[in-house]
């Protein structure tokens, strides 16, 4: 599975969620974050599989560069 190293979390936008995640002006918004909640990539909208895989590649690369 391509996302096995990630924790997938679905959050509905409301007052409580704004305490834990950045404000998202548009939905869907997907954040690739470090364990310390630093945003690596922000993806807004819907994408086909190949485009979304490239977002995962970018997030993977940024995470590896931080180690």
C-alpha angles and dihedrals in degrees: 000000000000096000098045092119092054133078108226115214127177114204127184113220110252141121094280095051091053088070091062108031134036119267112273114207093188133038134257097035119167122197125200103203138176120240086262090057097252109150113240097174136001116203119190124190135006123312137185118250098264093049092048091049089057089055088053090050091052092049091047091051093048091048092050091049091055094057 
